[in-house]
Amino acid sequence: MRSLPNLFLIGPMGAGKSTIGRLLAAELQREFLDSDHQIEARCGANIPWIFDVEGEQGFRDRETAMIDELSRRDDVVMATGGGAVGREINRQLLRERGTVIYLATTVEQQVRRTSRDRNRPLLQNANPEQVLRDLFAIRDPLYRATADIVVRTDRRGPRSVVNEILRRVSRLTEPLKSRSSVSQSP
């Protein structure tokens, strides 16, 4: 499966991008990158602190620069932050440099998976479920427009999701392999 393109995971917070991304990268023997973790490592500060000091705009500028940098690497699986699709430049970079996989989940599942996580600045308010619903209404169409593949993660184990991704990505790349072998024929 070495001929697979870079794989970029998009989707809302709590969809399982990091967990599934790590398993997928291990299966493919590739480097796993999480754009949010890379931003934190580079800044020496966590995302809530960056939001507090620089605001969402400052964080989004860092996110775009990180996506641009990481998506240039070869043979990677990268998980992006949930809001990365908010900027057209991010969507364009992801589409141009790899296969984009939308890990889709319900708001109810997001609430269950994020309820105790204090590292999500957008959810630090009185009604995080409403915030998730509002974000879903805005971002779901962007995820769908950006993705080459949409995979549901609700009530599924990470291994099952990884297996589905591998099957579907190989189906996407099969026609490419066939065309390249035909063009290489004498």
C-alpha positions in Angstrom: 0.0 0.0 0.0 3.0 2.3 -0.4 1.5 4.0 -3.4 -1.3 5.6 -1.4 -1.3 9.4 -1.2 -1.1 11.3 2.0 -4.2 10.8 4.1 -5.8 13.8 5.8 -8.5 13.4 8.4 -11.0 16.1 8.9 -14.2 16.3 11.0 -15.6 17.8 14.2 -14.0 17.5 17.6 -14.7 14.2 19.2 -15.0 12.3 15.8 -11.9 10.3 16.6 -9.4 11.9 14.2 -6.4 11.4 16.5 -7.2 7.9 17.7 -8.1 6.7 14.2 -5.2 8.6 12.6 -2.6 6.9 14.9 -4.0 3.4 14.1 -4.2 4.2 10.4 -0.6 5.5 10.3 0.6 2.4 12.2 -1.2 0.1 9.8 0.4 1.9 6.8 3.8 2.3 8.5 3.6 6.0 8.1 4.2 9.0 10.3 1.2 10.3 12.2 0.8 14.1 12.6 -1.8 16.0 14.5 -1.8 19.6 13.4 -3.1 20.8 16.8 -0.4 18.9 18.7 2.2 20.2 16.3 1.0 23.8 16.9 1.2 23.3 20.7 4.7 21.8 20.4 6.0 24.6 18.2 4.5 27.3 20.5 5.3 25.7 23.8 1.7 26.4 24.9 -1.7 24.7 24.7 -4.5 25.7 22.4 -6.6 27.4 25.1 -3.7 29.6 26.0 -3.1 30.5 22.3 -6.8 31.4 22.0 -6.7 33.5 25.2 -3.5 35.4 24.1 -3.9 35.6 20.3 -7.7 35.1 19.8 -9.2 32.6 17.4 -7.8 34.6 14.4 -4.2 34.2 15.7 -4.7 30.5 16.3 -6.3 30.0 12.8 -3.2 31.8 11.3 -0.9 29.3 13.0 -3.2 26.5 12.0 -3.0 27.4 8.3 0.8 27.7 8.4 1.1 24.3 10.1 -1.3 22.6 7.6 0.7 24.1 4.8 4.0 22.8 6.3 2.8 19.3 7.3 0.8 18.6 4.1 4.0 19.0 2.1 5.6 15.9 3.7 5.4 12.5 2.0 3.8 9.4 3.3 1.9 10.9 6.3 -1.5 10.5 8.0 -2.5 13.9 9.4 -5.4 14.8 11.7 -6.5 18.4 11.5 -8.4 20.5 14.1 -12.2 20.6 13.7 -12.2 24.2 12.5 -9.5 23.8 9.9 -12.1 23.6 7.1 -13.2 27.1 8.0 -10.6 28.6 5.7 -10.7 28.0 2.0 -6.9 27.9 1.8 -6.8 25.0 4.2 -9.4 23.1 2.2 -7.5 23.7 -1.0 -4.2 22.6 0.5 -5.7 19.4 1.8 -7.5 18.6 -1.4 -4.4 19.3 -3.6 -1.9 17.3 -1.4 -3.7 14.1 -0.5 -6.8 12.2 0.0 -9.2 13.8 2.5 -11.3 11.7 4.8 -14.2 13.2 6.7 -14.8 11.3 10.0 -18.5 12.1 10.5 -20.2 11.8 13.8 -23.4 13.0 15.5 -23.5 16.0 17.9 -24.7 13.6 20.6 -21.6 11.5 20.1 -19.4 14.6 20.2 -21.0 15.7 23.5 -20.3 12.3 25.0 -16.7 12.3 23.8 -15.8 15.9 24.7 -17.8 16.5 27.9 -14.8 16.3 30.3 -12.2 17.8 27.9 -11.0 21.2 29.1 -8.6 21.6 26.2 -11.4 22.7 23.8 -11.7 26.5 24.0 -14.9 26.7 21.9 -16.7 24.5 24.4 -15.9 26.4 27.5 -19.3 28.0 28.0 -22.7 27.3 29.6 -24.1 25.3 26.7 -21.4 23.3 24.8 -24.1 21.1 23.1 -25.6 24.2 21.4 -22.1 25.3 20.3 -21.5 21.9 18.8 -24.9 22.1 17.0 -24.1 25.5 15.6 -20.6 24.5 14.5 -22.0 21.3 12.8 -24.5 23.5 10.8 -21.6 25.6 9.5 -18.9 23.0 9.1 -20.6 19.8 7.9 -21.2 21.2 4.4 -17.5 22.3 4.3 -16.3 18.8 5.5 -18.4 17.2 2.8 -17.3 19.5 0.0 -13.6 18.9 1.0 -13.7 15.2 1.5 -12.9 12.4 -1.0 -14.4 9.9 1.4 -16.9 10.2 4.2 -16.8 7.6 7.0 -19.2 7.5 10.0 -17.6 6.9 13.4 -20.7 6.6 15.6 -20.9 3.5 17.8 -17.9 1.9 15.9 -14.6 0.8 17.2 -11.5 2.6 15.8 -10.2 -0.6 14.2 -13.5 -1.0 12.2 -13.2 2.6 11.0 -9.6 2.1 10.0 -10.4 -1.0 8.0 -13.2 0.8 6.2 -10.8 3.7 5.4 -8.2 1.3 4.0 -10.8 -0.4 1.8 -12.2 2.8 0.4 -8.9 4.5 -0.1 -7.5 1.5 -2.0 -10.6 1.5 -4.2 -9.9 5.2 -5.0 -6.3 4.4 -6.0 -6.9 1.3 -8.0 -7.9 3.2 -11.1 -4.7 5.2 -10.8 -2.6 2.1 -10.6 -4.3 0.6 -13.6 -3.8 3.8 -15.7 -0.1 4.1 -14.7 0.6 0.4 -15.7 -1.2 0.9 -19.0 0.8 4.1 -19.8 4.0 2.2 -18.9 3.2 -0.7 -21.3 5.3 -0.7 -24.5 
